[in-house]
Amino acid sequence: MLLPLRASERDRLRAVETLKRGYLQGRLSTGTFEARVAVAQRAVSRAALRRLLADLAARWFVVDAVVERAQRPALEMTVILSRSPRTRLLAGRSRSCDLILATPAVSRRHALLERAHDGWRVTDLGSTNGTFVEGVRVESAPVEIGARLWLGDALLRLA
């Protein structure tokens, strides 16, 4: 029986460098990057490091994913903010969220809608598939009543 080759410190450092490149290219969210670095630092075998980096080795092509999603949302919902007494709404897949979006492309804690002094603001919470306001990816942005928000493949219409 062959034992897997043990990962050296040098192997772990190379893996972390690959993760950094993926993060800087926008292929990993901050949360995913941090979690993978922790796994890389504890990896015992080279095979474990290869599995950790496998999706970063694939070629990525930029396409107009927003247009694709606009035609076929996995979930569509109207959120009535204009009459809401709440000041914060957490949206995501988790049962602890205020807006539960049960679709795999939505992160557990995907985005936060907060009442600002002049309206509402959406903040992406490090989601994997991003938060888009009217087709533009945002980390944090003001939103108006009538706006269309994409969280992963879920479409929220603000009313």
N, CA, C and O atoms as a DFTB+ gen file, in Angstrom:
636 C
 N C O
     1  1       0.841      -1.180       0.000
     2  2       0.000       0.000       0.000
     3  2       0.886       1.244       0.000
     4  3       1.810       1.359       0.805
     5  1       0.594       2.178      -0.917
     6  2       1.351       3.424      -0.993
     7  2       0.714       4.467      -0.078
     8  3      -0.500       4.667      -0.088
     9  1       1.539       5.109       0.692
    10  2       1.052       6.191       1.554
    11  2       1.110       7.508       0.784
    12  3       2.017       7.701      -0.025
    13  1       0.173       8.406       1.013
    14  2       0.220       9.698       0.316
    15  2       1.461      10.481       0.732
    16  3       1.916      10.398       1.873
    17  1       1.996      11.239      -0.215
    18  2       3.167      12.050       0.085
    19  2       2.794      13.144       1.060
    20  3       1.788      13.834       0.894
    21  1       3.626      13.291       2.085
    22  2       3.362      14.313       3.092
    23  2       3.633      15.693       2.506
    24  3       4.560      15.882       1.719
    25  1       2.823      16.629       2.899
    26  2       2.993      18.012       2.449
    27  2       4.087      18.669       3.274
    28  3       4.102      18.561       4.500
    29  1       5.001      19.348       2.597
    30  2       6.052      20.077       3.293
    31  2       5.577      21.508       3.553
    32  3       4.540      21.929       3.041
    33  1       6.331      22.233       4.335
    34  2       5.999      23.644       4.586
    35  2       6.039      24.425       3.274
    36  3       5.240      25.336       3.054
    37  1       6.974      24.059       2.413
    38  2       7.077      24.717       1.110
    39  2       5.815      24.465       0.270
    40  3       5.320      25.378      -0.391
    41  1       5.292      23.227       0.293
    42  2       4.054      22.899      -0.417
    43  2       2.898      23.752       0.112
    44  3       2.086      24.262      -0.661
    45  1       2.836      23.899       1.428
    46  2       1.762      24.696       2.030
    47  2       1.873      26.162       1.623
    48  3       0.862      26.802       1.336
    49  1       3.092      26.698       1.596
    50  2       3.297      28.095       1.199
    51  2       2.900      28.314      -0.264
    52  3       2.301      29.336      -0.597
    53  1       3.231      27.362      -1.131
    54  2       2.828      27.459      -2.540
    55  2       1.307      27.450      -2.667
    56  3       0.734      28.194      -3.464
    57  1       0.673      26.612      -1.882
    58  2      -0.793      26.549      -1.921
    59  2      -1.393      27.885      -1.482
    60  3      -2.348      28.363      -2.094
    61  1      -0.849      28.486      -0.438
    62  2      -1.349      29.778       0.040
    63  2      -1.134      30.856      -1.030
    64  3      -1.996      31.714      -1.219
    65  1      -0.002      30.819      -1.724
    66  2       0.249      31.780      -2.812
    67  2      -0.777      31.607      -3.933
    68  3      -1.258      32.596      -4.486
    69  1      -1.112      30.379      -4.269
    70  2      -2.125      30.119      -5.289
    71  2      -3.477      30.656      -4.833
    72  3      -4.214      31.243      -5.625
    73  1      -3.803      30.456      -3.563
    74  2      -5.050      30.986      -3.016
    75  2      -5.063      32.515      -3.066
    76  3      -6.091      33.117      -3.376
    77  1      -3.924      33.142      -2.761
    78  2      -3.840      34.613      -2.825
    79  2      -4.119      35.112      -4.241
    80  3      -4.861      36.075      -4.434
    81  1      -3.510      34.439      -5.240
    82  2      -3.755      34.835      -6.630
    83  2      -5.234      34.703      -6.979
    84  3      -5.811      35.588      -7.612
    85  1      -5.839      33.602      -6.567
    86  2      -7.266      33.403      -6.824
    87  2      -8.118      34.469      -6.161
    88  3      -9.101      34.933      -6.739
    89  1      -7.748      34.855      -4.957
    90  2      -8.484      35.899      -4.236
    91  2      -8.346      37.246      -4.941
    92  3      -9.330      37.966      -5.108
    93  1      -7.127      37.587      -5.353
    94  2      -6.888      38.862      -6.024
    95  2      -7.553      38.928      -7.393
    96  3      -7.886      40.015      -7.866
    97  1      -7.748      37.784      -8.032
    98  2      -8.432      37.730      -9.329
    99  2      -9.955      37.735      -9.164
   100  3     -10.690      37.759     -10.151
   101  1     -10.420      37.711      -7.914
   102  2     -11.851      37.721      -7.665
   103  2     -12.506      36.355      -7.778
   104  3     -13.729      36.257      -7.873
   105  1     -11.711      35.313      -7.768
   106  2     -12.252      33.964      -7.907
   107  2     -12.630      33.352      -6.564
   108  3     -13.283      32.309      -6.526
   109  1     -12.231      33.984      -5.460
   110  2     -12.583      33.528      -4.119
   111  2     -13.103      34.706      -3.315
   112  3     -12.563      35.809      -3.399
   113  1     -14.142      34.475      -2.541
   114  2     -14.614      35.522      -1.632
   115  2     -13.651      35.590      -0.443
   116  3     -12.825      34.697      -0.256
   117  1     -13.762      36.634       0.341
   118  2     -12.885      36.791       1.505
   119  2     -13.050      35.633       2.474
   120  3     -12.061      35.087       2.964
   121  1     -14.291      35.253       2.755
   122  2     -14.541      34.150       3.686
   123  2     -13.976      32.834       3.179
   124  3     -13.377      32.077       3.944
   125  1     -14.165      32.557       1.887
   126  2     -13.643      31.324       1.301
   127  2     -12.119      31.325       1.326
   128  3     -11.497      30.309       1.636
   129  1     -11.520      32.468       0.999
   130  2     -10.060      32.577       1.019
   131  2      -9.522      32.277       2.422
   132  3      -8.597      31.480       2.575
   133  1     -10.099      32.912       3.438
   134  2      -9.625      32.709       4.813
   135  2      -9.780      31.257       5.253
   136  3      -8.887      30.693       5.886
   137  1     -10.923      30.655       4.912
   138  2     -11.156      29.263       5.299
   139  2     -10.170      28.325       4.611
   140  3      -9.659      27.393       5.232
   141  1      -9.903      28.570       3.336
   142  2      -8.983      27.700       2.607
   143  2      -7.541      27.863       3.078
   144  3      -6.790      26.887       3.108
   145  1      -7.145      29.072       3.442
   146  2      -5.791      29.264       3.970
   147  2      -5.631      28.457       5.257
   148  3      -4.597      27.822       5.465
   149  1      -6.639      28.477       6.113
   150  2      -6.586      27.707       7.360
   151  2      -6.449      26.213       7.071
   152  3      -5.682      25.517       7.737
   153  1      -7.192      25.722       6.078
   154  2      -7.103      24.302       5.707
   155  2      -5.719      23.993       5.136
   156  3      -5.129      22.963       5.461
   157  1      -5.203      24.884       4.285
   158  2      -3.875      24.668       3.679
   159  2      -2.793      24.596       4.753
   160  3      -1.869      23.790       4.644
   161  1      -2.895      25.412       5.766
   162  2      -1.881      25.420       6.824
   163  2      -1.903      24.150       7.662
   164  3      -0.903      23.792       8.284
   165  1      -3.047      23.470       7.678
   166  2      -3.162      22.219       8.447
   167  2      -3.024      20.967       7.583
   168  3      -2.984      19.856       8.112
   169  1      -2.950      21.133       6.263
   170  2      -2.935      19.980       5.353
   171  2      -1.748      19.075       5.642
   172  3      -0.629      19.539       5.861
   173  1      -2.014      17.778       5.638
   174  2      -0.975      16.797       5.918
   175  2      -0.407      16.207       4.638
   176  3       0.774      15.865       4.584
   177  1      -1.239      16.083       3.603
   178  2      -0.762      15.445       2.370
   179  2      -0.809      16.412       1.193
   180  3      -1.548      17.396       1.201
   181  1      -0.003      16.106       0.187
   182  2      -0.022      16.890      -1.045
   183  2      -1.357      16.721      -1.770
   184  3      -1.844      17.652      -2.413
   185  1      -1.936      15.545      -1.665
   186  2      -3.231      15.283      -2.312
   187  2      -4.305      16.218      -1.737
   188  3      -5.155      16.719      -2.473
   189  1      -4.262      16.445      -0.439
   190  2      -5.238      17.351       0.186
   191  2      -5.060      18.771      -0.351
   192  3      -6.045      19.476      -0.574
   193  1      -3.825      19.189      -0.557
   194  2      -3.569      20.521      -1.118
   195  2      -4.054      20.602      -2.561
   196  3      -4.618      21.617      -2.968
   197  1      -3.838      19.533      -3.344
   198  2      -4.313      19.525      -4.733
   199  2      -5.827      19.642      -4.786
   200  3      -6.360      20.389      -5.607
   201  1      -6.533      18.909      -3.918
   202  2      -8.003      18.992      -3.890
   203  2      -8.460      20.391      -3.490
   204  3      -9.462      20.886      -4.006
   205  1      -7.739      21.025      -2.580
   206  2      -8.083      22.361      -2.104
   207  2      -7.988      23.401      -3.224
   208  3      -8.728      24.385      -3.231
   209  1      -7.064      23.172      -4.177
   210  2      -6.807      24.137      -5.244
   211  2      -7.402      23.728      -6.591
   212  3      -7.238      24.448      -7.577
   213  1      -8.081      22.597      -6.649
   214  2      -8.535      22.041      -7.930
   215  2      -9.398      23.015      -8.719
   216  3      -9.226      23.136      -9.932
   217  1     -10.318      23.711      -8.066
   218  2     -11.205      24.606      -8.818
   219  2     -10.482      25.858      -9.303
   220  3     -10.946      26.508     -10.240
   221  1      -9.360      26.207      -8.686
   222  2      -8.600      27.372      -9.132
   223  2      -7.748      27.058     -10.357
   224  3      -7.308      27.973     -11.054
   225  1      -7.514      25.789     -10.623
   226  2      -6.719      25.398     -11.786
   227  2      -7.548      25.459     -13.064
   228  3      -6.996      25.546     -14.161
   229  1      -8.867      25.415     -12.928
   230  2      -9.744      25.456     -14.102
   231  2      -9.705      26.846     -14.732
   232  3      -9.513      27.845     -14.039
   233  1      -9.885      26.901     -16.033
   234  2      -9.954      28.190     -16.722
   235  2     -11.336      28.788     -16.504
   236  3     -12.350      28.093     -16.552
   237  1     -11.349      30.086     -16.265
   238  2     -12.619      30.787     -16.055
   239  2     -12.832      31.741     -17.216
   240  3     -11.898      32.402     -17.669
   241  1     -14.043      31.808     -17.684
   242  2     -14.384      32.734     -18.744
   243  2     -15.445      33.693     -18.225
   244  3     -16.419      33.273     -17.600
   245  1     -15.256      34.962     -18.484
   246  2     -16.221      35.955     -18.044
   247  2     -17.346      36.016     -19.068
   248  3     -17.112      36.207     -20.261
   249  1     -18.563      35.851     -18.582
   250  2     -19.742      35.959     -19.440
   251  2     -20.709      36.912     -18.764
   252  3     -20.529      37.271     -17.601
   253  1     -21.712      37.312     -19.480
   254  2     -22.694      38.218     -18.906
   255  2     -23.698      37.399     -18.106
   256  3     -24.812      37.138     -18.560
   257  1     -23.284      37.000     -16.909
   258  2     -24.101      36.134     -16.070
   259  2     -25.358      36.834     -15.600
   260  3     -26.368      36.178     -15.348
   261  1     -25.321      38.145     -15.478
   262  2     -26.489      38.874     -15.010
   263  2     -27.637      38.730     -15.993
   264  3     -28.782      38.551     -15.578
   265  1     -27.358      38.804     -17.280
   266  2     -28.394      38.647     -18.294
   267  2     -28.962      37.235     -18.224
   268  3     -30.177      37.053     -18.307
   269  1     -28.104      36.241     -18.073
   270  2     -28.571      34.866     -17.942
   271  2     -29.516      34.743     -16.758
   272  3     -30.604      34.180     -16.880
   273  1     -29.099      35.269     -15.615
   274  2     -29.923      35.170     -14.418
   275  2     -31.222      35.948     -14.570
   276  3     -32.259      35.527     -14.058
   277  1     -31.178      37.066     -15.260
   278  2     -32.372      37.889     -15.408
   279  2     -33.462      37.122     -16.153
   280  3     -34.648      37.381     -15.945
   281  1     -33.082      36.194     -17.008
   282  2     -34.072      35.439     -17.760
   283  2     -34.660      34.289     -16.947
   284  3     -35.821      33.927     -17.141
   285  1     -33.877      33.714     -16.045
   286  2     -34.334      32.539     -15.315
   287  2     -33.907      32.581     -13.843
   288  3     -32.997      31.846     -13.462
   289  1     -34.524      33.405     -13.015
   290  2     -34.156      33.379     -11.605
   291  2     -34.630      32.078     -10.953
   292  3     -35.716      31.589     -11.262
   293  1     -33.825      31.523     -10.061
   294  2     -34.223      30.318      -9.345
   295  2     -35.313      30.648      -8.339
   296  3     -36.147      29.804      -8.010
   297  1     -35.298      31.877      -7.858
   298  2     -36.270      32.320      -6.866
   299  2     -36.544      33.792      -7.107
   300  3     -35.618      34.570      -7.335
   301  1     -37.798      34.174      -7.058
   302  2     -38.166      35.564      -7.279
   303  2     -39.070      35.998      -6.134
   304  3     -39.985      35.272      -5.748
   305  1     -38.810      37.190      -5.590
   306  2     -39.567      37.634      -4.433
   307  2     -39.674      39.150      -4.447
   308  3     -38.743      39.840      -4.862
   309  1     -40.813      39.668      -3.990
   310  2     -40.989      41.108      -3.821
   311  2     -40.858      41.405      -2.334
   312  3     -41.542      40.796      -1.511
   313  1     -39.983      42.337      -1.993
   314  2     -39.751      42.719      -0.599
   315  2     -40.316      44.121      -0.414
   316  3     -39.853      45.071      -1.046
   317  1     -41.319      44.248       0.455
   318  2     -41.978      45.537       0.660
   319  2     -41.262      46.283       1.784
   320  3     -41.565      46.102       2.963
   321  1     -40.309      47.122       1.390
   322  2     -39.527      47.894       2.351
   323  2     -40.220      49.198       2.733
   324  3     -40.019      49.715       3.833
   325  1     -41.034      49.728       1.823
   326  2     -41.630      51.048       2.027
   327  2     -42.527      51.098       3.265
   328  3     -42.683      52.159       3.870
   329  1     -43.115      49.965       3.647
   330  2     -43.989      49.945       4.817
   331  2     -43.390      49.191       5.994
   332  3     -44.065      48.983       7.002
   333  1     -42.142      48.781       5.880
   334  2     -41.525      47.977       6.934
   335  2     -41.062      48.837       8.110
   336  3     -40.380      49.842       7.908
   337  1     -41.427      48.451       9.336
   338  2     -40.946      49.169      10.516
   339  2     -39.512      48.757      10.883
   340  3     -38.877      49.390      11.727
   341  1     -39.015      47.704      10.251
   342  2     -37.688      47.179      10.587
   343  2     -36.587      48.085      10.051
   344  3     -36.777      48.804       9.070
   345  1     -35.443      48.039      10.707
   346  2     -34.298      48.821      10.251
   347  2     -33.231      47.944       9.600
   348  3     -32.329      48.454       8.936
   349  1     -33.330      46.627       9.787
   350  2     -32.348      45.697       9.212
   351  2     -33.046      44.424       8.776
   352  3     -33.943      43.927       9.458
   353  1     -32.627      43.903       7.637
   354  2     -33.115      42.615       7.149
   355  2     -31.919      41.819       6.657
   356  3     -31.207      42.252       5.751
   357  1     -31.699      40.659       7.252
   358  2     -30.620      39.770       6.838
   359  2     -31.189      38.778       5.832
   360  3     -32.191      38.117       6.103
   361  1     -30.546      38.675       4.662
   362  2     -31.007      37.771       3.608
   363  2     -29.977      36.676       3.376
   364  3     -28.775      36.938       3.319
   365  1     -30.461      35.451       3.244
   366  2     -29.566      34.336       2.985
   367  2     -30.298      33.014       3.041
   368  3     -31.523      32.971       3.151
   369  1     -29.546      31.946       2.966
   370  2     -30.099      30.592       2.964
   371  2     -30.387      30.063       4.365
   372  3     -31.196      29.149       4.527
   373  1     -29.736      30.627       5.371
   374  2     -29.855      30.134       6.742
   375  2     -31.238      30.404       7.326
   376  3     -31.873      31.405       6.997
   377  1     -31.693      29.515       8.183
   378  2     -32.982      29.704       8.858
   379  2     -32.953      30.878       9.825
   380  3     -34.008      31.362      10.235
   381  1     -31.776      31.340      10.193
   382  2     -31.670      32.480      11.111
   383  2     -31.854      33.822      10.397
   384  3     -31.894      34.865      11.049
   385  1     -31.963      33.803       9.079
   386  2     -32.132      35.043       8.302
   387  2     -33.576      35.521       8.332
   388  3     -34.503      34.737       8.534
   389  1     -33.747      36.830       8.124
   390  2     -35.084      37.400       8.039
   391  2     -35.738      37.056       6.706
   392  3     -36.931      36.755       6.654
   393  1     -34.956      37.101       5.627
   394  2     -35.414      36.709       4.293
   395  2     -34.693      35.417       3.933
   396  3     -33.501      35.437       3.626
   397  1     -35.398      34.308       3.968
   398  2     -34.775      33.013       3.682
   399  2     -34.925      32.728       2.195
   400  3     -36.036      32.608       1.679
   401  1     -33.778      32.621       1.511
   402  2     -33.732      32.384       0.074
   403  2     -33.168      30.982      -0.141
   404  3     -31.952      30.800      -0.204
   405  1     -34.036      30.012      -0.251
   406  2     -33.635      28.607      -0.294
   407  2     -33.207      28.185      -1.696
   408  3     -33.925      27.464      -2.388
   409  1     -32.042      28.641      -2.095
   410  2     -31.456      28.236      -3.372
   411  2     -29.944      28.101      -3.161
   412  3     -29.355      28.912      -2.446
   413  1     -29.307      27.098      -3.765
   414  2     -27.887      26.826      -3.495
   415  2     -26.926      27.967      -3.857
   416  3     -25.837      28.047      -3.288
   417  1     -27.296      28.834      -4.773
   418  2     -26.385      29.915      -5.180
   419  2     -26.383      31.084      -4.192
   420  3     -25.584      32.011      -4.330
   421  1     -27.262      31.045      -3.209
   422  2     -27.313      32.082      -2.184
   423  2     -26.513      31.590      -0.982
   424  3     -26.691      30.456      -0.538
   425  1     -25.634      32.439      -0.456
   426  2     -24.835      32.080       0.722
   427  2     -25.715      32.029       1.961
   428  3     -26.810      32.590       1.979
   429  1     -25.230      31.354       2.994
   430  2     -26.013      31.249       4.227
   431  2     -26.374      32.615       4.790
   432  3     -27.521      32.845       5.174
   433  1     -25.419      33.508       4.843
   434  2     -25.646      34.901       5.247
   435  2     -25.141      35.732       4.081
   436  3     -23.963      36.084       4.033
   437  1     -26.012      36.043       3.153
   438  2     -25.601      36.602       1.864
   439  2     -25.467      38.127       1.891
   440  3     -24.425      38.668       1.519
   441  1     -26.527      38.819       2.334
   442  2     -26.519      40.290       2.274
   443  2     -27.372      40.861       3.401
   444  3     -28.238      40.191       3.965
   445  1     -27.092      42.128       3.706
   446  2     -27.831      42.839       4.746
   447  2     -28.459      44.078       4.131
   448  3     -27.773      44.883       3.502
   449  1     -29.756      44.228       4.313
   450  2     -30.466      45.440       3.918
   451  2     -30.660      46.274       5.179
   452  3     -31.239      45.797       6.155
   453  1     -30.181      47.512       5.166
   454  2     -30.292      48.382       6.335
   455  2     -30.939      49.700       5.948
   456  3     -30.680      50.250       4.878
   457  1     -31.787      50.195       6.845
   458  2     -32.395      51.502       6.626
   459  2     -31.328      52.554       6.916
   460  3     -30.720      52.555       7.986
   461  1     -31.109      53.437       5.965
   462  2     -30.169      54.551       6.121
   463  2     -30.993      55.814       6.322
   464  3     -32.216      55.784       6.191
   465  1     -30.338      56.917       6.636
   466  2     -31.063      58.161       6.885
   467  2     -31.860      58.633       5.669
   468  3     -32.865      59.327       5.820
   469  1     -31.424      58.268       4.484
   470  2     -32.102      58.730       3.267
   471  2     -32.706      57.594       2.440
   472  3     -33.007      57.799       1.264
   473  1     -32.890      56.419       3.010
   474  2     -33.450      55.289       2.272
   475  2     -32.894      53.976       2.798
   476  3     -32.739      53.797       4.006
   477  1     -32.597      53.065       1.892
   478  2     -32.069      51.742       2.254
   479  2     -30.707      51.528       1.617
   480  3     -30.368      52.161       0.617
   481  1     -29.928      50.624       2.209
   482  2     -28.587      50.290       1.739
   483  2     -28.447      48.777       1.798
   484  3     -28.885      48.150       2.763
   485  1     -27.836      48.181       0.768
   486  2     -27.549      46.754       0.764
   487  2     -26.047      46.564       0.907
   488  3     -25.263      47.287       0.293
   489  1     -25.647      45.584       1.722
   490  2     -24.237      45.263       1.931
   491  2     -24.049      43.765       1.723
   492  3     -24.711      42.956       2.372
   493  1     -23.150      43.401       0.822
   494  2     -22.811      41.993       0.601
   495  2     -21.991      41.525       1.799
   496  3     -21.104      42.245       2.257
   497  1     -22.272      40.343       2.307
   498  2     -21.588      39.822       3.490
   499  2     -20.526      38.784       3.126
   500  3     -20.377      37.771       3.808
   501  1     -19.796      39.047       2.051
   502  2     -18.738      38.116       1.624
   503  2     -19.301      36.890       0.926
   504  3     -18.732      35.803       1.032
   505  1     -20.403      37.046       0.220
   506  2     -21.046      35.918      -0.444
   507  2     -20.174      35.392      -1.588
   508  3     -19.335      36.107      -2.136
   509  1     -20.394      34.150      -1.920
   510  2     -19.634      33.534      -3.002
   511  2     -20.077      34.040      -4.371
   512  3     -19.236      34.326      -5.224
   513  1     -21.383      34.153      -4.591
   514  2     -21.905      34.498      -5.909
   515  2     -22.283      35.958      -6.071
   516  3     -22.808      36.343      -7.115
   517  1     -22.032      36.769      -5.073
   518  2     -22.179      38.206      -5.218
   519  2     -23.575      38.761      -5.033
   520  3     -24.575      38.043      -5.049
   521  1     -23.598      40.081      -4.855
   522  2     -24.825      40.858      -4.743
   523  2     -24.805      41.888      -5.860
   524  3     -23.819      42.605      -6.030
   525  1     -25.893      41.964      -6.622
   526  2     -25.977      42.849      -7.774
   527  2     -27.171      43.778      -7.607
   528  3     -28.266      43.336      -7.260
   529  1     -26.957      45.067      -7.855
   530  2     -28.044      46.045      -7.869
   531  2     -28.181      46.518      -9.304
   532  3     -27.260      47.115      -9.862
   533  1     -29.338      46.248      -9.900
   534  2     -29.601      46.605     -11.296
   535  2     -28.478      46.134     -12.227
   536  3     -28.082      46.860     -13.139
   537  1     -27.968      44.926     -11.998
   538  2     -26.967      44.332     -12.875
   539  2     -25.526      44.670     -12.560
   540  3     -24.623      44.185     -13.243
   541  1     -25.278      45.488     -11.545
   542  2     -23.915      45.884     -11.184
   543  2     -23.552      45.239      -9.852
   544  3     -24.270      45.389      -8.863
   545  1     -22.415      44.511      -9.834
   546  2     -21.984      43.865      -8.596
   547  2     -21.541      44.927      -7.596
   548  3     -20.804      45.850      -7.944
   549  1     -21.997      44.789      -6.348
   550  2     -21.679      45.773      -5.318
   551  2     -21.230      45.085      -4.037
   552  3     -21.608      43.947      -3.759
   553  1     -20.428      45.787      -3.274
   554  2     -20.115      45.356      -1.908
   555  2     -21.074      46.034      -0.952
   556  3     -21.563      45.423      -0.001
   557  1     -21.338      47.312      -1.217
   558  2     -22.300      48.077      -0.441
   559  2     -22.800      49.202      -1.332
   560  3     -22.019      49.871      -2.008
   561  1     -24.119      49.403      -1.324
   562  2     -24.680      50.435      -2.208
   563  2     -26.053      50.843      -1.709
   564  3     -26.760      50.044      -1.096
   565  1     -26.436      52.105      -1.976
   566  2     -27.802      52.513      -1.662
   567  2     -28.763      51.855      -2.651
   568  3     -28.421      51.645      -3.814
   569  1     -29.960      51.535      -2.180
   570  2     -30.980      50.961      -3.054
   571  2     -32.269      51.744      -2.871
   572  3     -32.564      52.242      -1.785
   573  1     -33.019      51.842      -3.936
   574  2     -34.273      52.587      -3.916
   575  2     -35.441      51.632      -4.104
   576  3     -35.283      50.525      -4.619
   577  1     -36.593      52.074      -3.686
   578  2     -37.808      51.316      -3.934
   579  2     -37.955      51.179      -5.455
   580  3     -37.798      52.153      -6.192
   581  1     -38.254      49.982      -5.904
   582  2     -38.354      49.701      -7.334
   583  2     -37.104      49.038      -7.904
   584  3     -37.120      48.561      -9.039
   585  1     -36.017      49.003      -7.122
   586  2     -34.766      48.404      -7.602
   587  2     -34.883      46.888      -7.679
   588  3     -35.678      46.271      -6.970
   589  1     -34.071      46.300      -8.559
   590  2     -33.958      44.849      -8.662
   591  2     -32.619      44.442      -8.077
   592  3     -31.576      44.966      -8.470
   593  1     -32.649      43.519      -7.149
   594  2     -31.465      43.034      -6.440
   595  2     -31.293      41.556      -6.756
   596  3     -32.238      40.777      -6.628
   597  1     -30.089      41.166      -7.169
   598  2     -29.768      39.754      -7.368
   599  2     -28.875      39.314      -6.227
   600  3     -27.820      39.907      -6.003
   601  1     -29.277      38.288      -5.506
   602  2     -28.437      37.654      -4.493
   603  2     -28.212      36.236      -5.004
   604  3     -29.104      35.391      -4.928
   605  1     -27.006      35.982      -5.528
   606  2     -26.786      34.699      -6.200
   607  2     -27.731      34.605      -7.382
   608  3     -27.700      35.450      -8.276
   609  1     -28.590      33.557      -7.388
   610  2     -29.550      33.428      -8.479
   611  2     -30.987      33.755      -8.036
   612  3     -31.953      33.353      -8.684
   613  1     -31.105      34.485      -6.931
   614  2     -32.419      34.910      -6.445
   615  2     -32.626      36.385      -6.789
   616  3     -31.735      37.212      -6.597
   617  1     -33.802      36.694      -7.292
   618  2     -34.144      38.060      -7.674
   619  2     -35.090      38.654      -6.650
   620  3     -36.153      38.097      -6.379
   621  1     -34.697      39.802      -6.074
   622  2     -35.553      40.518      -5.134
   623  2     -35.974      41.826      -5.792
   624  3     -35.135      42.596      -6.259
   625  1     -37.274      42.066      -5.824
   626  2     -37.801      43.343      -6.311
   627  2     -38.202      44.137      -5.073
   628  3     -39.010      43.678      -4.266
   629  1     -37.632      45.328      -4.931
   630  2     -37.912      46.136      -3.753
   631  2     -39.138      47.015      -3.992
   632  3     -39.223      47.715      -5.001
   633  1     -40.072      46.973      -3.069
   634  2     -41.305      47.763      -3.195
   635  2     -41.542      48.553      -1.918
   636  3     -42.528      49.284      -1.818
